[in-house]
Amino acid sequence: MRMKIYLGNKQAGGRKPPTKRELDMIDELVEKTKAHAYLHYEEEGGWDFVIETMEDSDIKELLTGTGDWEHYKTPVTTLEQAIKRVGDLVSLWDEQRFDITW
């Protein structure tokens, strides 16, 4: 039997489903992270990857530690954490892009 992993507080055997408030908070963090990416689109650091290659659902999974990003054990709870988590990933992609072009 396959267990679903949810946001929220841990309980025996998994996590509770996210509350409406938690879902709204994550949606807001996705939007604010995208806004940050737009502001830094033309700068080095990979923020253009967010705009060009990531859908909202990709960003949401990254911020919540679900889907392809399950190695992140906890969801982010602040904008600073969201920007750091996404920024760490896209800066790595940016470095790899730079290496390829040389």
Backbone as CSV, one residue per row, in Angstrom:
resi,resn,N_x,N_y,N_z,CA_x,CA_y,CA_z,C_x,C_y,C_z
1,MET,0.840,-1.172,0.000,0.000,0.000,0.000,0.887,1.237,0.000
2,ARG,0.562,2.175,-0.870,1.361,3.394,-0.998,0.784,4.497,-0.111
3,MET,1.660,5.151,0.639,1.227,6.184,1.572,1.385,7.559,0.934
4,LYS,0.411,8.428,1.128,0.512,9.796,0.645,1.260,10.637,1.662
5,ILE,2.082,11.539,1.155,2.801,12.465,2.015,2.144,13.835,1.869
6,TYR,1.831,14.436,2.983,1.164,15.733,2.999,2.023,16.764,3.700
7,LEU,1.693,18.020,3.465,2.242,19.097,4.273,1.625,18.999,5.645
8,GLY,2.015,19.853,6.524,1.373,19.898,7.836,2.182,19.167,8.879
9,ASN,1.591,18.977,10.013,2.275,18.341,11.130,2.394,16.849,10.916
10,LYS,3.538,16.328,11.322,3.731,14.879,11.202,2.829,14.149,12.177
11,GLN,2.388,13.001,11.760,1.650,12.101,12.644,2.116,10.695,12.301
12,ALA,1.699,9.737,13.061,2.142,8.365,12.825,1.824,7.962,11.390
13,GLY,2.841,7.547,10.651,2.633,7.054,9.301,2.577,8.114,8.223
14,GLY,2.836,9.344,8.505,2.806,10.361,7.450,2.533,11.734,8.003
15,ARG,1.954,12.579,7.182,1.625,13.938,7.585,0.145,14.183,7.356
16,LYS,-0.398,15.084,8.148,-1.805,15.433,7.974,-1.970,16.221,6.682
17,PRO,-3.160,16.156,6.082,-3.396,16.972,4.892,-3.227,18.452,5.232
18,PRO,-2.769,19.235,4.261,-2.564,20.658,4.547,-3.887,21.376,4.787
19,THR,-3.827,22.369,5.627,-5.007,23.180,5.881,-5.179,24.177,4.736
20,LYS,-6.335,24.781,4.661,-6.598,25.818,3.652,-5.587,26.953,3.816
21,ARG,-5.302,27.303,5.045,-4.339,28.371,5.329,-2.951,28.011,4.804
22,GLU,-2.517,26.766,5.015,-1.208,26.332,4.521,-1.159,26.360,2.996
23,LEU,-2.223,25.895,2.359,-2.265,25.907,0.895,-2.216,27.332,0.353
24,ASP,-2.972,28.227,0.986,-2.962,29.630,0.568,-1.578,30.244,0.765
25,MET,-0.922,29.887,1.865,0.408,30.415,2.144,1.398,29.954,1.071
26,ILE,1.346,28.695,0.694,2.249,28.176,-0.326,1.965,28.838,-1.671
27,ASP,0.677,28.998,-2.012,0.337,29.678,-3.264,0.883,31.100,-3.279
28,GLU,0.797,31.783,-2.153,1.329,33.141,-2.051,2.852,33.142,-2.191
29,LEU,3.516,32.158,-1.592,4.976,32.062,-1.711,5.392,31.772,-3.155
30,VAL,4.606,30.963,-3.863,4.889,30.697,-5.282,4.832,31.998,-6.064
31,GLU,3.778,32.777,-5.854,3.616,34.041,-6.582,4.732,35.029,-6.240
32,LYS,5.083,35.129,-4.985,6.142,36.054,-4.580,7.518,35.596,-5.076
33,THR,7.722,34.300,-5.133,8.976,33.764,-5.669,9.081,34.069,-7.160
34,LYS,7.970,33.927,-7.871,7.961,34.272,-9.297,8.208,35.766,-9.498
35,ALA,7.627,36.586,-8.643,7.853,38.036,-8.725,9.339,38.350,-8.530
36,HIS,9.966,37.661,-7.580,11.404,37.832,-7.353,12.184,37.414,-8.600
37,ALA,11.762,36.323,-9.215,12.434,35.842,-10.424,12.304,36.866,-11.558
38,TYR,11.133,37.462,-11.714,10.964,38.491,-12.742,11.877,39.684,-12.486
39,LEU,12.007,40.088,-11.236,12.872,41.215,-10.901,14.342,40.944,-11.222
40,HIS,14.744,39.679,-11.126,16.146,39.299,-11.312,16.370,38.507,-12.601
41,TYR,15.415,38.580,-13.502,15.437,37.787,-14.728,16.722,37.954,-15.535
42,GLU,17.169,39.177,-15.713,18.316,39.429,-16.580,19.655,39.417,-15.854
43,GLU,19.629,39.112,-14.569,20.868,39.044,-13.799,21.400,37.618,-13.810
44,GLU,22.686,37.480,-13.495,23.230,36.142,-13.328,22.606,35.513,-12.092
45,GLY,22.558,34.228,-12.060,22.017,33.536,-10.903,20.948,32.517,-11.256
46,GLY,20.479,32.545,-12.499,19.563,31.503,-12.938,18.085,31.790,-12.771
47,TRP,17.720,33.007,-12.344,16.299,33.279,-12.115,15.483,33.203,-13.393
48,ASP,16.128,33.340,-14.546,15.405,33.182,-15.802,14.869,31.763,-15.969
49,PHE,15.525,30.781,-15.346,15.021,29.402,-15.403,13.628,29.295,-14.781
50,VAL,13.400,30.042,-13.710,12.090,29.995,-13.053,11.014,30.440,-14.023
51,ILE,11.281,31.524,-14.736,10.297,32.083,-15.656,10.152,31.229,-16.907
52,GLU,11.271,30.757,-17.435,11.254,30.058,-18.719,10.916,28.567,-18.634
53,THR,11.218,27.927,-17.510,11.092,26.460,-17.494,10.211,25.890,-16.390
54,MET,9.880,26.679,-15.384,9.144,26.120,-14.247,7.683,26.573,-14.259
55,GLU,6.790,25.619,-14.069,5.374,25.932,-13.894,5.114,26.169,-12.413
56,ASP,3.973,26.746,-12.109,3.622,26.976,-10.700,3.678,25.681,-9.907
57,SER,3.219,24.589,-10.514,3.208,23.301,-9.805,4.624,22.830,-9.485
58,ASP,5.592,23.124,-10.369,6.991,22.770,-10.100,7.526,23.547,-8.903
59,ILE,7.230,24.836,-8.882,7.693,25.672,-7.775,7.033,25.225,-6.477
60,LYS,5.754,24.918,-6.551,5.013,24.477,-5.358,5.608,23.182,-4.804
61,GLU,5.922,22.230,-5.674,6.541,20.983,-5.214,7.900,21.241,-4.575
62,LEU,8.680,22.130,-5.177,9.990,22.461,-4.616,9.839,23.089,-3.234
63,LEU,8.881,23.993,-3.091,8.688,24.671,-1.810,8.118,23.754,-0.738
64,THR,7.347,22.757,-1.143,6.726,21.863,-0.164,7.511,20.582,0.067
65,GLY,8.507,20.324,-0.767,9.280,19.092,-0.611,8.503,17.867,-1.037
66,THR,7.715,18.002,-2.103,6.923,16.879,-2.602,7.309,16.603,-4.051
67,GLY,6.697,15.579,-4.633,6.980,15.247,-6.025,8.447,14.887,-6.219
68,ASP,9.070,15.512,-7.195,10.476,15.238,-7.488,11.427,15.803,-6.444
69,TRP,10.910,16.541,-5.489,11.743,17.240,-4.506,11.557,16.677,-3.104
70,GLU,11.244,15.389,-2.980,10.980,14.785,-1.677,12.193,14.767,-0.763
71,HIS,13.394,14.962,-1.310,14.582,14.977,-0.440,14.589,16.202,0.467
72,TYR,13.809,17.231,0.126,13.601,18.340,1.060,12.548,17.861,2.049
73,LYS,12.933,17.687,3.281,12.048,17.040,4.253,10.953,17.948,4.795
74,THR,11.147,19.253,4.728,10.156,20.154,5.302,9.763,21.231,4.296
75,PRO,8.527,21.662,4.344,8.117,22.767,3.478,8.680,24.089,3.994
76,VAL,8.862,25.032,3.098,9.294,26.357,3.521,8.109,27.077,4.157
77,THR,8.404,28.032,5.024,7.327,28.763,5.691,7.464,30.275,5.541
78,THR,8.591,30.732,4.971,8.789,32.162,4.801,9.246,32.449,3.375
79,LEU,9.087,33.706,2.966,9.548,34.102,1.645,11.061,33.956,1.536
80,GLU,11.771,34.281,2.592,13.231,34.148,2.566,13.637,32.699,2.310
81,GLN,12.966,31.758,2.973,13.266,30.337,2.758,12.924,29.922,1.331
82,ALA,11.816,30.428,0.812,11.396,30.086,-0.551,12.423,30.583,-1.563
83,ILE,12.836,31.831,-1.423,13.814,32.402,-2.347,15.144,31.663,-2.240
84,LYS,15.545,31.306,-1.044,16.795,30.557,-0.874,16.712,29.184,-1.527
85,ARG,15.609,28.469,-1.282,15.489,27.111,-1.832,15.474,27.145,-3.358
86,VAL,14.674,28.014,-3.938,14.610,28.100,-5.396,15.922,28.660,-5.937
87,GLY,16.449,29.684,-5.273,17.706,30.286,-5.715,18.867,29.316,-5.711
88,ASP,18.942,28.468,-4.704,20.013,27.464,-4.651,19.947,26.538,-5.857
89,LEU,18.738,26.124,-6.217,18.568,25.220,-7.356,18.909,25.916,-8.662
90,VAL,18.327,27.085,-8.901,18.545,27.730,-10.202,19.962,28.271,-10.350
91,SER,20.620,28.584,-9.248,22.022,29.018,-9.372,22.899,27.842,-9.803
92,LEU,22.559,26.644,-9.344,23.272,25.447,-9.801,23.037,25.238,-11.291
93,TRP,21.787,25.367,-11.719,21.487,25.244,-13.154,22.242,26.301,-13.953
94,ASP,22.341,27.518,-13.402,23.039,28.597,-14.085,24.527,28.277,-14.224
95,GLU,25.135,27.716,-13.178,26.541,27.310,-13.249,26.741,26.242,-14.318
96,GLN,25.823,25.291,-14.372,25.936,24.231,-15.364,25.793,24.793,-16.782
97,ARG,24.898,25.747,-16.948,24.737,26.392,-18.250,26.040,27.094,-18.646
98,PHE,26.640,27.798,-17.694,27.892,28.500,-17.951,28.991,27.505,-18.350
99,ASP,29.066,26.380,-17.634,30.076,25.364,-17.951,29.878,24.809,-19.349
100,ILE,28.636,24.636,-19.753,28.343,24.081,-21.084,28.757,25.052,-22.177
101,THR,28.561,26.339,-21.918,28.875,27.329,-22.971,30.360,27.560,-23.128
102,TRP,31.176,27.109,-22.201,32.624,27.264,-22.340,33.151,26.084,-23.007
